Amino acid sequence: MAALEAEGEGRGLTGGPCAMNESTRNSMPRDHMSLRTSAILTACVGGAHAVLFLLALWLLAQVPGPTDSNEEIVAYYTSSEKRLSTLLGLYVMPFAGIAFMWFIVALRMWIAAVGRREDALLSNIQLVSGILYIGLLMTAAAANSVVAASVEFEDGEIDPVWARLLPQYGNTLLVVFALRMGGTFVIVTSRLVLTSTLLPRWFGYAGLVAGVAMLLTATLNVWLAIMFPTWMLLLSVLLLNRARQIPSNKGMPEPIAFDEPRPSGY
């Protein structure tokens, strides 16, 4: 037993199987992503979400609405070309959601790296609102395209009543619910911007105004949803410009080892 303890001390493993002395930790190879690379990744996936979302929205917005006649609805869904455009929108939207998922994580890492002490409340609200936004976005896309998918893959019957109701249901999910979650995300992110040196303060104040507008606007006009990807595009451009100013050799902050004392609040 004494021999094992002596061997452990020689390897810097005393204090438990997971303990490690400072010299051993510093000598370990580090392959962390640089802060500049992380910033560029954040900007790129944010821009990708905005572009993919706008493309999917344009494709899905072509489905007949509640004011179209039965003949127009049947003619739309019996046309293979028009069904194809709707189904393309259905398949593009998940990739927009995936890009936004990457964006949330990368943005949170960057804010934590260059900002002040992390605000746990705002950070968690940002994460939860982003996740809900993604889920509602995909559900809205499914509702808008379910009739086209039924006709295309199952030779389903075209019922004009359901063909009116389901796209309207999808637009309600998008404009009333997903956009509100997007507005919450914009407000919280803008607040985090104002408490850091990440982006210009004017963008933070503009984001607060845009977020409140998304929360309070009362309409079912689907094109109101372009407010969020427009804000995302502007944010991505500013992030990319900010990323170019970061030295290429500047690394991300080192994670706190679990065998080291943590600051209060963790």
C-alpha positions in Angstrom: 0.0 0.0 0.0 2.8 2.4 0.9 4.5 1.6 -2.4 1.4 2.5 -4.3 1.1 5.8 -2.4 4.7 6.6 -3.2 4.2 5.8 -6.8 1.1 8.0 -6.9 3.0 10.9 -5.3 5.7 10.5 -8.0 3.1 10.9 -10.7 1.3 13.8 -9.1 -1.8 11.8 -8.4 -2.1 12.2 -4.7 -5.4 13.5 -3.3 -7.5 11.0 -5.3 -7.5 9.4 -8.7 -8.6 12.6 -10.5 -6.2 15.0 -8.8 -3.4 16.6 -10.8 -0.6 19.0 -9.8 -0.2 22.3 -11.6 3.0 21.4 -13.4 1.4 18.2 -14.9 -1.7 20.2 -15.9 0.3 22.9 -17.6 2.4 20.3 -19.5 -0.6 18.6 -21.0 -1.2 19.3 -24.7 -3.9 21.9 -25.5 -5.9 21.9 -28.7 -8.5 24.5 -27.8 -10.2 26.5 -30.5 -8.9 30.1 -30.7 -11.2 32.9 -29.7 -11.0 34.3 -33.3 -12.0 31.0 -34.8 -14.9 30.7 -32.3 -16.1 34.2 -33.2 -16.0 33.5 -36.9 -17.9 30.3 -36.4 -20.5 32.2 -34.4 -21.0 34.7 -37.2 -21.1 32.1 -39.9 -23.7 29.8 -38.3 -25.8 32.8 -37.4 -25.8 34.0 -41.0 -26.5 30.5 -42.2 -29.6 30.4 -40.0 -30.9 33.7 -41.3 -30.4 32.7 -44.9 -31.9 29.2 -44.6 -34.8 30.5 -42.6 -35.7 33.2 -45.2 -35.4 30.6 -48.0 -37.7 28.1 -46.1 -40.2 30.9 -45.3 -40.4 31.9 -48.9 -41.0 28.4 -50.1 -43.6 27.6 -47.4 -45.4 30.9 -47.8 -46.6 29.8 -51.3 -49.2 27.4 -50.0 -52.8 28.4 -50.5 -54.4 30.5 -47.7 -57.8 30.6 -46.1 -59.1 33.1 -48.8 -58.3 30.8 -51.7 -61.1 28.9 -53.4 -61.5 25.1 -53.4 -60.4 25.0 -57.0 -57.2 26.9 -56.4 -56.3 24.7 -53.4 -56.9 21.5 -55.4 -54.9 22.9 -58.4 -52.0 23.8 -56.1 -51.7 20.4 -54.5 -52.2 18.4 -57.7 -49.3 20.3 -59.2 -46.1 18.3 -58.6 -43.9 21.4 -59.1 -45.8 23.4 -56.5 -45.8 20.5 -54.0 -42.1 20.2 -54.5 -41.5 23.8 -53.5 -43.4 23.3 -50.3 -41.5 20.1 -49.5 -38.2 21.8 -50.2 -39.2 24.4 -47.6 -40.0 21.6 -45.2 -36.5 20.0 -45.7 -34.7 23.4 -45.5 -36.2 24.5 -42.2 -34.6 21.8 -40.0 -31.1 22.9 -41.2 -32.0 26.4 -40.3 -32.9 25.1 -36.8 -29.6 23.2 -36.6 -27.6 26.2 -37.6 -29.4 28.3 -34.9 -28.6 25.6 -32.3 -24.9 25.9 -33.1 -25.2 29.6 -33.0 -26.7 29.7 -29.5 -23.8 27.6 -28.1 -21.1 29.5 -29.9 -22.5 32.9 -29.0 -22.8 31.9 -25.3 -19.1 30.8 -25.3 -18.0 34.0 -26.9 -20.0 36.2 -24.6 -18.5 34.3 -21.6 -15.0 34.8 -23.0 -15.1 38.5 -23.7 -17.8 39.8 -21.5 -18.1 40.4 -17.8 -19.1 37.9 -15.2 -21.9 35.7 -16.7 -25.4 36.6 -15.6 -26.8 33.2 -14.9 -30.5 34.3 -15.2 -30.1 36.0 -18.5 -27.9 33.3 -19.9 -30.4 30.6 -19.1 -33.4 32.6 -20.4 -31.4 33.1 -23.6 -30.8 29.3 -23.9 -34.4 28.3 -23.1 -36.0 30.8 -25.5 -33.6 29.7 -28.3 -34.5 26.1 -27.8 -38.3 26.8 -27.8 -37.8 29.0 -30.9 -36.3 26.1 -32.7 -39.0 23.6 -31.7 -41.8 26.0 -32.7 -40.1 26.8 -36.0 -40.0 23.2 -37.0 -43.5 22.5 -35.9 -44.8 25.5 -37.9 -43.0 24.2 -41.0 -44.5 20.7 -40.5 -48.0 22.1 -40.2 -47.6 24.2 -43.4 -46.4 21.3 -45.5 -48.3 18.3 -44.1 -50.9 18.4 -46.9 -48.3 18.5 -49.6 -46.4 15.7 -48.0 -49.6 13.6 -47.6 -50.4 14.0 -51.3 -46.8 13.4 -52.5 -45.9 10.4 -50.4 -49.2 8.8 -49.4 -51.5 9.8 -52.4 -53.7 11.4 -49.8 -57.0 13.0 -50.6 -57.0 16.8 -50.9 -59.5 18.1 -48.4 -59.9 21.9 -48.9 -61.0 22.5 -45.3 -57.9 20.9 -43.8 -55.7 22.5 -46.6 -56.9 25.9 -45.3 -56.7 25.1 -41.5 -53.3 23.5 -41.3 -51.2 26.3 -43.0 -53.1 28.8 -40.9 -52.2 26.8 -37.8 -48.6 26.8 -38.9 -48.6 30.5 -39.5 -50.0 31.0 -36.0 -47.3 28.9 -34.4 -44.7 30.9 -36.4 -45.9 34.4 -35.9 -47.6 34.2 -32.4 -45.4 31.7 -30.6 -42.0 31.3 -32.4 -41.6 35.0 -33.0 -42.3 35.7 -29.3 -39.6 33.3 -28.3 -37.3 35.0 -30.9 -38.2 38.4 -29.5 -37.2 37.1 -26.0 -33.9 35.8 -27.4 -33.3 39.2 -29.0 -34.0 41.2 -25.8 -31.9 39.0 -23.6 -29.0 38.9 -26.1 -29.2 42.7 -26.5 -29.1 43.1 -22.7 -26.0 40.9 -22.6 -24.4 43.0 -25.4 -25.0 46.1 -23.3 -23.2 44.6 -20.3 -20.1 43.6 -22.4 -17.7 45.0 -24.9 -18.7 42.5 -27.5 -20.7 44.7 -29.9 -21.5 48.4 -30.3 -24.0 49.7 -27.8 -26.3 51.1 -30.5 -26.9 47.6 -31.6 -27.9 46.6 -28.1 -30.5 49.4 -27.9 -31.8 48.7 -31.4 -32.1 45.0 -30.4 -34.2 45.9 -27.4 -36.6 47.9 -29.6 -36.8 45.1 -32.2 -37.4 42.5 -29.5 -40.2 44.4 -27.8 -41.8 44.9 -31.3 -41.7 41.1 -31.9 -43.3 40.5 -28.5 -46.1 43.0 -28.7 -47.0 43.2 -32.4 -50.5 41.7 -32.9 -50.9 40.3 -36.4 -50.9 37.0 -38.2 -49.0 38.3 -41.3 -46.4 35.7 -41.8 -43.9 38.2 -43.3 -43.5 39.7 -39.9 -41.3 36.8 -39.2 -38.5 38.3 -41.3 -37.7 40.6 -38.4 -35.8 38.0 -36.6 -33.6 36.7 -39.5 -32.9 40.4 -40.4 -31.7 41.0 -36.9 -29.6 37.8 -37.1 -28.0 38.9 -40.4 -27.0 42.3 -38.9 -25.7 40.5 -35.7 -23.6 38.1 -37.8 -22.1 40.9 -39.8 -21.1 42.8 -36.6 -19.8 39.6 -35.1 -17.7 38.9 -38.2 -16.3 42.4 -38.2 -15.5 42.1 -34.4 -13.9 38.7 -35.0 -11.4 40.1 -37.5 -10.0 42.4 -34.8 -9.1 39.5 -32.5 -5.5 38.3 -32.6 -5.3 34.9 -34.2 -3.2 33.4 -31.4 -5.6 34.4 -28.6 -7.2 31.3 -27.1 -10.5 30.6 -25.4 -10.4 30.9 -21.6 -9.3 27.8 -19.9 -12.1 25.8 -18.2 -12.0 25.7 -14.4 -10.7 22.3 -13.3 -13.0 20.5 -10.9 -10.2 20.0 -8.4 -9.7 23.8 -8.1 -11.8 26.1 -5.9 -14.5 27.8 -7.9 -15.6 31.4 -7.6 -18.6 32.2 -5.5 -21.9 31.9 -7.4 -21.0 28.6 -9.1 
